[in-house]
Amino acid sequence: MSVRLPPHAQARLIERGATEAELIATVESGTTFPAQLSRTRFRRNFSFNAEWQRKVYAMKKVEAIAAKEDEDWMMSAVIVNFF
């Protein structure tokens, strides 16, 4: 199984403060939920303890929405929340 990121999703991942390694960890070991259009939503919290946009946050939640294509996951959205 691999995670595929189209260029648009990869750019958004960086803009929103997540790494590709965090995204892969979210897909591999995060909680899964059904999403619209036969997609799957993945969610995982990470310890952060750092600054993001001039504020310090203890945790980061990464959510990804993906469609299964053969044995791969094609990402369509990445959402990052800091708290």
LODOLUM-195269 format. One line per 5 residues: for each residue z, y negated, x of N, C-alpha, C. Coordinates in Angstrom, 2 decimals, m for minus. Layout:
BEGIN
Z/Y/X/Z/Y/X/Z/Y/X | ...
//
This chain:
BEGIN
0.00/1.18/0.84/0.00/0.00/0.00/0.00/m1.24/0.89 | m0.80/m2.20/0.51/m0.79/m3.47/1.22/m0.80/m4.61/0.21 | m0.42/m5.77/0.70/m0.39/m6.99/m0.12/m1.53/m7.87/0.35 | m2.39/m8.24/m0.58/m3.53/m9.11/m0.25/m3.30/m10.48/m0.85 | m3.53/m11.48/m0.01/m3.35/m12.88/m0.41/m4.68/m13.60/m0.33
m5.23/m14.07/m1.44/m6.41/m14.93/m1.33/m6.02/m16.23/m0.64 | m6.97/m16.95/m0.05/m6.65/m18.18/0.68/m5.81/m19.18/m0.12 | m6.11/m19.32/m1.40/m5.35/m20.26/m2.24/m3.88/m19.86/m2.31 | m3.60/m18.59/m2.52/m2.22/m18.13/m2.62/m1.51/m18.25/m1.28 | m2.21/m18.02/m0.19/m1.61/m18.16/1.13/m1.22/m19.61/1.41
m2.06/m20.54/1.02/m1.74/m21.97/1.19/m0.53/m22.35/0.35 | m0.47/m21.86/m0.87/0.66/m22.18/m1.75/1.95/m21.57/m1.23 | 1.87/m20.40/m0.66/3.04/m19.73/m0.09/3.70/m20.63/0.95 | 2.92/m21.18/1.84/3.42/m22.06/2.90/3.96/m23.36/2.30 | 3.22/m23.96/1.37/3.65/m25.21/0.75/4.98/m25.06/0.02
5.22/m23.89/m0.52/6.42/m23.68/m1.33/7.60/m23.16/m0.53 | 7.41/m22.92/0.77/8.53/m22.61/1.64/8.84/m21.14/1.83 | 7.90/m20.28/1.60/8.11/m18.85/1.83/7.21/m18.37/2.97 | 7.55/m17.22/3.51/6.73/m16.64/4.56/6.02/m15.40/4.03 | 5.00/m14.99/4.74/4.28/m13.78/4.34/5.20/m12.57/4.44
6.09/m12.55/5.43/7.04/m11.44/5.58/7.97/m11.36/4.38 | 8.43/m12.51/3.87/9.28/m12.52/2.68/8.52/m12.02/1.46 | 7.27/m12.40/1.35/6.45/m11.95/0.23/6.29/m10.43/0.27 | 6.00/m9.89/1.42/5.83/m8.44/1.55/7.14/m7.73/1.24 | 8.27/m8.25/1.73/9.57/m7.66/1.43/9.87/m7.72/m0.07
9.45/m8.79/m0.72/9.65/m8.93/m2.16/8.89/m7.84/m2.91 | 7.66/m7.60/m2.52/6.84/m6.58/m3.18/7.37/m5.18/m2.87 | 7.77/m4.95/m1.64/8.21/m3.61/m1.24/9.59/m3.24/m1.77 | 10.50/m4.21/m1.86/11.86/m3.84/m2.24/12.51/m4.75/m3.28 | 11.72/m5.63/m3.89/12.27/m6.51/m4.92/12.33/m5.83/m6.29
12.92/m6.53/m7.23/12.98/m6.07/m8.61/11.62/m6.32/m9.26 | 11.17/m5.38/m10.09/9.86/m5.54/m10.74/10.04/m5.73/m12.24 | 9.12/m6.50/m12.82/9.10/m6.79/m14.25/7.64/m6.78/m14.70 | 7.38/m6.43/m15.94/6.01/m6.58/m16.44/5.66/m8.06/m16.61 | 4.42/m8.41/m16.36/3.93/m9.77/m16.54/2.71/m9.73/m17.45
2.23/m10.90/m17.84/1.06/m10.97/m18.72/m0.18/m10.42/m18.03 | m1.16/m10.04/m18.83/m2.47/m9.58/m18.37/m2.38/m8.35/m17.48 | m1.47/m7.44/m17.82/m1.29/m6.18/m17.09/m0.93/m6.38/m15.62 | m0.25/m7.44/m15.33/0.19/m7.71/m13.97/1.66/m7.34/m13.82 | 2.13/m7.41/m12.59/3.53/m7.10/m12.29/4.16/m8.30/m11.61
5.41/m8.57/m11.97/6.17/m9.67/m11.36/7.24/m9.05/m10.46 | 7.32/m9.54/m9.24/8.31/m9.08/m8.27/9.28/m10.22/m7.99 | 10.56/m9.89/m7.80/11.56/m10.93/m7.53/12.57/m10.42/m6.51 | 12.91/m11.30/m5.56/13.93/m10.95/m4.56/14.59/m12.22/m4.05 | 15.92/m12.15/m3.84/16.67/m13.26/m3.26/16.86/m13.01/m1.77
16.82/m14.10/m1.01/17.02/m14.05/0.43/18.10/m15.05/0.81 | 18.94/m14.70/1.80/19.86/m15.69/2.37/19.01/m16.72/3.08 | 19.35/m17.99/2.91/18.55/m19.05/3.51/19.39/m19.90/4.47 | 20.46/m20.50/3.97/21.37/m21.30/4.79/20.65/m22.25/5.73 | 19.75/m23.04/5.16/18.96/m23.98/5.96/18.54/m25.15/5.07
17.83/m26.08/5.69/17.38/m27.27/4.98/15.95/m27.07/4.47 | 15.73/m27.52/3.24/14.39/m27.55/2.65/14.27/m28.87/1.92 | 13.31/m29.67/2.31/13.06/m30.97/1.71/14.33/m31.83/1.63 | 14.99/m31.93/2.79/16.16/m32.79/3.00/17.44/m32.34/2.28 | 17.48/m31.11/1.80/18.69/m30.57/1.21/18.95/m29.20/1.82
20.23/m28.85/1.92/20.61/m27.55/2.47/20.86/m26.59/1.31 | 20.27/m25.41/1.40/20.41/m24.39/0.37/20.91/m23.09/0.99 | 21.72/m22.37/0.23/22.25/m21.10/0.70/21.29/m19.94/0.45 | 20.54/m20.01/m0.64/19.68/m18.89/m1.05/18.27/m19.37/m1.36 | 17.36/m18.40/m1.29/15.96/m18.64/m1.65/15.51/m17.45/m2.51
14.90/m17.76/m3.66/14.36/m16.70/m4.53/12.84/m16.74/m4.44 | 12.25/m15.62/m4.10/10.79/m15.51/m4.03/10.33/m14.63/m5.19 | 9.40/m15.14/m5.96/8.79/m14.38/m7.05/7.29/m14.32/m6.81 | 6.71/m13.18/m7.09/5.27/m13.00/m6.91/4.71/m12.30/m8.14 | 3.53/m12.71/m8.54/2.82/m12.05/m9.64/1.55/m11.47/m9.05
1.34/m10.18/m9.31/0.22/m9.49/m8.68/m0.41/m8.48/m9.62 | m1.67/m8.18/m9.33/m2.40/m7.15/m10.05/m2.65/m6.00/m9.09 | m2.55/m4.79/m9.58/m2.80/m3.61/m8.75/m4.30/m3.39/m8.65 | m4.81/m3.31/m7.43/m6.23/m3.03/m7.17/m6.29/m1.84/m6.24 | m6.65/m0.69/m6.79/m6.60/0.58/m6.05/m5.16/0.79/m5.57
m4.94/0.84/m4.29/m3.59/1.02/m3.75/m2.97/m0.29/m3.28 | m3.66/m1.40/m3.44/m3.19/m2.70/m2.95/m2.69/m3.57/m4.09 | m1.89/m4.57/m3.72/m1.46/m5.60/m4.66/m2.18/m6.89/m4.32 | m2.91/m7.44/m5.28/m3.60/m8.72/m5.11/m2.74/m9.80/m5.75 | m2.23/m10.73/m4.92/m1.35/m11.79/m5.40/m2.15/m12.83/m6.19
m1.56/m13.26/m7.31/m2.18/m14.33/m8.07/m1.29/m15.56/m8.14 | 0.02/m15.38/m7.92/0.94/m16.52/m7.93/2.17/m16.22/m7.10 | 2.69/m17.24/m6.45/3.92/m17.14/m5.68/4.81/m18.32/m6.08 | 6.05/m18.02/m6.46/7.00/m19.03/m6.89/8.23/m18.94/m6.01 | 8.70/m20.07/m5.52/9.87/m20.08/m4.63/10.88/m21.08/m5.19
12.12/m20.64/m5.34/13.22/m21.51/m5.79/14.34/m21.46/m4.77 | 14.92/m22.61/m4.50/16.04/m22.72/m3.58/17.29/m23.06/m4.39 | 18.39/m22.44/m4.03/19.65/m22.74/m4.73/20.83/m22.48/m3.82
//
